[in-house]
Amino acid sequence: MAEEEEGVERAEGGEASTFLSRLDSAERSIYDKYAERLSELDKMWREYCESASRTLGDWEIDKVEILERLSKLTGYNSRVEEEINELKVKAEIGLIDRDSMAERIERLEAEKRSMEERIEALRNALEEIERRAEPHRGRVLLALLPSSREEREEKIRELEERYQMGEISEGVYSRTKSELSKILKYLEG
């Protein structure tokens, strides 16, 4: 309770001790109850912001790995498709017999279908995590956003500078700028 009074006193510029001393015991009990609950909410909010920031940062790193895997799988699938086409051409001009071609194509098409299913599953997983991460990005960004319009505009300039210097990717820049713009519109009414 002493911490809460100190916090209120600091926040109110010394007026807290004045108004707290004028409360009767029932009023003080109500005040203390909500001061304690609000302090707990403040603590939970700080913990949420820290955890969300760590999780979102980790996700940005892991997302790169998923995108690389998607790229490799897509490339591999394209190579399988090329191999199927090549086998068909070779069979048409008589370089390989049709029975041999049919068996190999059947095996390659099964492999291709399996790969396409995996690619689709990986894309769906990526989209699902992105969809779920989006509200957390907005919440954390809003919590970190400076209160004055000038400070917010400065943050946008800093973001643009970091992008131009190559410190952040185009994707991160675009998403962050879009989120900032939405928040600014929201804050400006």
N, C-alpha and C positions, 0 to 999 in steps of 0.2 A: 504494500500500500504506500509506503514511503516513496518507492520508485515512481508510482503512478502520480503521487502528488508532485514530485520533482518534475516529472514529464509535463504535467499540466502547468506547473508553475513556469517552466521554461517556455512552453507553448503560449501561455497567456501573458508572459512578461511580468510575473510577480503578482498578478491579480488572483491566482488560484488560492493561495493561502488565505487571502482576504475573504473570498466567497465561501471557501470550505469551512472556515471558522464560524460563519454565520448560519450554517445548516444545523437543524436539530438532528437527533440520532436517527430518526426514520428517514429523513431526507438524505442524510449522509450515507445510510445503508443503501438506499436506491442508487445514489451517485457511485458509491464504491462498487456495487454489483455491475453497473454498466461500464465503469472505467476498467474494471478487471476483464470483462468480456471483450471490450474493444481492444484492450492490450493484447489479449489472446488472438483476436482476429488480425491485428497488425503483425503479430509474430507468424501466424499461419500464412498470411499474404507474402511476407518476406521469404518464407521457406518455399512457398509455391513458386514465386518468381525465380528463385535460385534454382530449384529443381527443373522448372520448365526451361530455363535458359540452358542448363546443362544438357537436358534431353534433346532440345532442338539443335544445339550445337553438335551433339553426337549424331543426330539424324542427318544433318547436312554432310557429315563425313561418310557415314554409311550409305547415304543415298548415292554418292559418287560411285561406290563399289557396285551398287545395284544397277546403276545406269551403265557402267562398264560391262557387267555381266549381260545385260540386255543387248548391248551392242555386239558383244561376242556371239551370243546366241543367234541374233538376227543375221550376222555375217555368216555364221556356220550354216544356218538354214538356207541362205542364198547360195552358198557353195553346193549344198545338197541338191537344190533345184537345178543349178547349172549342170551338175553331174547327171541328173535324170535326163535333161535335155540332150546332153552329149551322148548318152547311151542310145537314146531314140534315134539321133542322127546316124550314129555308127551302125545301128541295126538297119536303118533305111538304105544306107549305101552298101550294106553287106560286109562290113568289117567285123561284126559279131553276129552270132545267130540270135534269132528272135526269142527262143526259149531261155537262153542265158540272159538276154536283156530283160525279159519279163521278170525273172527271179530277182535280179539285182534291183530293178525299179521297184518291185514290191517291197523289198527290204528297205530301200531308201525312202520310199513314200511313208512307210510306217515310222521310220526314224524322223522324217520331216513332220508328220502329224504330232508325234510325241514332243518334238521340239517346239512346235507352234503352241501346244497346250501349256508347256512350261513357260514360254514367252508371255502368253496371255495371263497366266497365273502371277508371274512376276510383275507385269504391268498393273494388274488389279491390286496386288499387295502395295506397290508403290503409290498408286492413286489413293488407296484407303488410308495409308499412313499420312500422306500429304493432306487429305481431307480432314483427318483428325487433328493434325498438327496446326492447321490454319487458325482455329480460334485461340489456341494457346499463344501463337505468335502475336496475334492482335492484342491479347491481354497483357503479355509481357511488354510488348512495344509501347502500349498505352501507359503502362506503369512507369516505364523508363523515360517517356517523352517529357521534355521540359514544359513548364507551365506557360511561359509567355510565347506569343506568336514569333517574336524575334529569335528566341532560342530554338524553336521548332524549325524555322527556316534555316538557321545556322546548321542544324543537324542534317537537313536535306543537302545543304551545300557540302558538308563533310562527307556525306554518303557519295555524292557525285565525284568529289575529289578522290576518294578511295577507289572508286570504280575506274576513273581515268588513269590513276596511278597503277592499276592492275592488282590492287590488294584484294579485291572481291570480284567474283565472277559476274557475268552479265545476268545470269539467272537470279542470283542473290540480290543484285542491284535492282533488277526490275521488280521482283516480288516485294522487296523492302520499300522501294519508292511507292509502289502501288498501295501497300499497307499504310504508309505514312500519309499519302494523299487522302485515303479513305478516312483516316483518323482526323486529319486536319479539317476535312469537310464536316465530319461529325461534330468536332469541337466548336467549329464556327457557326454551327446551327444550320 
